[in-house]
């Protein structure tokens, strides 16, 4: 769309219909996130095919981001990660990467990244599989915050994954960590995504809270290049409305801030 900040929307059961995806793309969606933590082979293929079909009909170039689960461990309804794993790409992820290479998916998001070396190691695996995918390093561990300079130098883009990060650092620190990562990514010319609960109330309600609108606006004013919708589009009742609302907030923020000269696209 003509706004500079991009919208990354997660694909899931709630928006796996051509009419809903069409409305999302028409409303401002720039990129589609496939959450491979829950992926089944046939579902991932269906998601890729539907996104591309709708994008072609609308004449849109929609980026597809494959979000790897990494060393994720499910604990009841919640999850954590296996800290004993040296690298973020697991054997299962490598199979996922092979699928991405075969399907021509252009972006891979790495979960639970710990260091720049972790990113470099993953890039080597991607290349060994014949891929040239761009890497998005998800910052969701305390050690990743500590190693942020090396991660930004090694990766193509970063994501401030506030959900898991909030389990690793005190919650009151999240806004300051977010601002610091955005500033560093901007300085390095690397795209930075802010994710998690941006319009969470729209899973159930047609409008966001005032606090959520302020949160999205603040991320954009800080310099975020991409804002992400998760459950809002994947499982919510108002997938298209959430995208349209995000676009409205972006336009208002950019109008008030003036032209964003630093913006880096995925």
C-alpha positions in Angstrom: 0.0 0.0 0.0 1.1 3.6 -0.1 1.9 3.8 3.6 5.5 3.2 4.4 5.2 1.0 7.4 4.3 -2.6 6.3 1.7 -4.9 7.8 2.7 -8.5 8.4 -0.5 -10.6 9.0 -0.5 -14.2 10.2 -2.4 -16.7 8.2 -4.7 -19.2 10.0 -8.1 -20.8 10.0 -9.9 -17.5 10.4 -8.7 -16.1 7.2 -8.3 -19.1 4.9 -11.0 -17.9 2.6 -10.5 -16.1 -0.6 -12.9 -13.3 0.2 -11.3 -12.6 3.6 -7.8 -12.7 2.3 -8.8 -10.4 -0.5 -10.2 -7.9 2.0 -7.0 -8.1 4.1 -4.8 -7.4 1.1 -7.1 -4.6 -0.1 -7.1 -3.2 3.5 -3.3 -2.9 3.7 -1.7 -6.3 4.3 1.8 -6.4 2.8 3.2 -9.7 4.0 1.8 -13.1 5.1 3.2 -15.0 8.1 3.0 -18.8 8.1 3.4 -20.1 11.7 5.3 -23.3 11.2 4.9 -24.2 14.9 1.5 -25.6 14.0 2.2 -26.5 10.4 1.0 -29.7 8.7 2.5 -30.2 5.2 -0.8 -30.0 3.3 -1.9 -26.9 5.3 1.2 -25.0 4.6 1.0 -25.7 0.9 -2.7 -24.6 0.9 -1.8 -21.4 2.7 1.0 -20.6 0.2 -1.2 -21.4 -2.8 -4.2 -19.3 -1.5 -2.1 -16.3 -0.6 -0.4 -16.3 -4.1 -3.7 -16.9 -5.9 -5.4 -13.9 -4.2 -2.4 -11.7 -4.5 -2.2 -12.4 -8.3 -5.9 -11.5 -8.7 -5.4 -8.2 -6.9 -2.1 -7.4 -8.6 -0.3 -7.3 -5.2 3.2 -8.5 -4.4 2.7 -10.2 -1.0 5.8 -11.3 0.8 5.5 -14.7 2.5 7.4 -15.2 5.8 7.9 -18.7 7.1 8.2 -18.5 10.9 10.2 -21.5 12.2 9.3 -23.0 15.7 13.0 -23.5 16.6 13.7 -25.5 19.8 10.2 -24.9 21.1 8.8 -27.1 23.9 5.1 -27.1 24.5 4.1 -27.0 28.2 0.4 -27.4 28.5 -1.2 -24.4 26.8 2.0 -22.4 27.0 5.5 -23.1 25.6 9.2 -22.5 26.3 12.4 -23.5 24.5 15.2 -26.0 25.0 18.1 -23.8 26.2 20.5 -26.7 25.7 20.2 -26.4 21.9 23.2 -24.5 20.5 21.4 -23.2 17.4 17.9 -22.1 16.6 17.3 -24.3 13.5 16.2 -27.8 14.6 16.0 -31.0 12.5 12.3 -30.3 12.0 13.1 -26.7 11.0 15.5 -28.0 8.4 12.6 -29.9 6.8 10.6 -26.8 6.9 13.4 -24.8 5.2 13.5 -27.5 2.5 9.8 -26.9 1.9 10.4 -23.1 1.8 13.1 -23.5 -0.8 10.9 -25.8 -3.0 8.0 -23.3 -2.7 10.1 -20.2 -3.3 9.2 -18.6 0.0 11.5 -15.6 0.3 11.8 -15.0 4.1 12.5 -17.3 7.0 12.0 -16.1 10.7 14.3 -17.9 13.2 12.9 -18.4 16.7 14.9 -18.2 19.9 18.0 -16.8 18.2 20.9 -16.4 20.7 23.7 -14.8 18.8 25.0 -13.6 15.5 26.8 -16.9 15.1 23.4 -18.6 15.4 22.1 -16.6 12.4 25.3 -17.3 10.4 25.0 -21.0 11.1 21.3 -21.0 10.0 22.2 -19.1 6.8 24.7 -21.8 5.9 22.1 -24.5 6.3 19.7 -22.6 4.1 22.4 -22.2 1.4 23.3 -25.9 1.7 19.6 -26.6 0.8 19.9 -24.4 -2.2 18.1 -21.4 -0.7 18.7 -17.7 -0.7 16.0 -16.8 1.7 16.3 -13.6 3.8 16.5 -14.2 7.6 14.4 -12.5 10.2 16.0 -13.0 13.7 13.3 -13.1 16.4 14.5 -11.4 19.6 12.7 -13.3 22.3 15.5 -14.4 24.7 17.4 -12.4 27.3 20.7 -13.5 25.7 19.5 -12.2 22.3 19.0 -8.8 23.8 22.5 -9.0 25.2 23.9 -10.0 21.8 21.8 -7.7 19.8 24.6 -5.9 17.9 26.0 -9.2 16.6 22.6 -10.4 15.6 21.7 -7.3 13.8 25.0 -7.4 11.9 24.4 -11.0 10.8 20.7 -11.0 9.9 18.6 -9.4 7.2 15.9 -8.2 9.6 14.9 -8.4 13.2 11.6 -9.0 15.0 10.9 -7.7 18.5 8.9 -10.8 19.6 7.4 -9.3 22.8 5.4 -12.4 23.9 8.3 -14.8 24.6 10.6 -11.9 25.4 8.2 -11.0 28.2 8.9 -14.4 29.8 12.7 -13.7 29.8 12.9 -10.1 31.0 10.8 -8.0 33.5 7.7 -6.8 31.7 8.4 -3.1 32.6 11.6 -3.4 30.6 9.9 -4.4 27.3 9.2 -0.9 26.0 12.8 0.2 26.5 14.2 -3.0 25.0 11.9 -2.5 22.0 13.0 1.2 21.6 16.6 0.2 21.8 16.4 -2.6 19.2 14.4 -0.4 16.8 17.0 2.4 17.1 19.9 -0.1 16.5 18.1 -1.7 13.5 17.4 1.7 12.0 21.0 2.7 12.4 22.1 -0.5 10.6 19.6 -0.1 7.8 17.9 -3.4 8.7 14.1 -3.8 8.7 12.6 -4.2 12.2 9.3 -5.8 13.0 7.3 -5.2 16.2 5.0 -8.2 17.1 2.6 -9.6 19.7 -0.7 -8.4 21.0 -0.7 -5.2 19.0 -4.5 -5.3 18.4 -5.2 -8.3 20.6 -8.7 -7.3 21.6 -9.8 -7.5 18.0 -9.6 -11.3 18.2 -13.1 -10.9 19.8 -14.1 -7.3 19.2 -14.5 -5.1 16.0 -12.5 -2.3 17.5 -9.2 -2.2 19.4 -8.7 -0.6 22.8 -7.3 2.9 23.0 -4.2 1.5 24.6 -3.6 -0.8 21.6 -3.9 2.1 19.2 -1.4 4.0 21.3 1.0 1.0 21.3 1.0 0.6 17.6 1.4 4.3 17.1 4.4 4.4 19.5 6.1 1.5 17.7 5.8 3.4 14.4 7.0 6.7 15.9 9.9 4.8 17.4 10.9 3.7 13.9 9.3 0.2 13.4 9.3 -0.7 9.7 6.8 -3.5 10.1 3.9 -4.2 12.6 2.6 -7.7 12.9 -0.8 -9.2 13.6 -0.9 -12.7 15.1 -4.1 -14.2 16.5 -6.0 -11.1 15.3 -5.9 -12.4 11.7 -5.1 -16.1 12.2 -7.9 -16.9 14.7 -9.9 -13.8 15.3 -13.4 -12.9 14.3 -12.4 -9.7 12.6 -9.3 -10.5 10.4 -9.9 -8.0 7.6 -11.1 -5.3 10.1 -7.9 -5.8 12.1 -5.7 -5.1 9.0 -7.8 -2.1 8.0 -7.5 -0.7 11.5 -3.8 -1.2 11.5 -3.5 0.6 8.2 -5.6 3.5 9.6 -3.3 3.8 12.6 -0.2 3.6 10.4 -1.5 6.4 8.2 -2.3 8.6 11.1 1.1 8.0 12.7 3.0 8.7 9.5 0.9 11.9 8.8 1.7 13.2 12.3 5.4 12.2 12.2 6.1 13.4 8.7 7.9 11.4 6.1 9.9 8.4 7.5 13.2 8.7 5.8 14.7 5.6 7.5 12.0 3.0 6.5 13.4 -0.3 5.4 11.1 -2.8 3.7 11.2 -6.6 4.1 
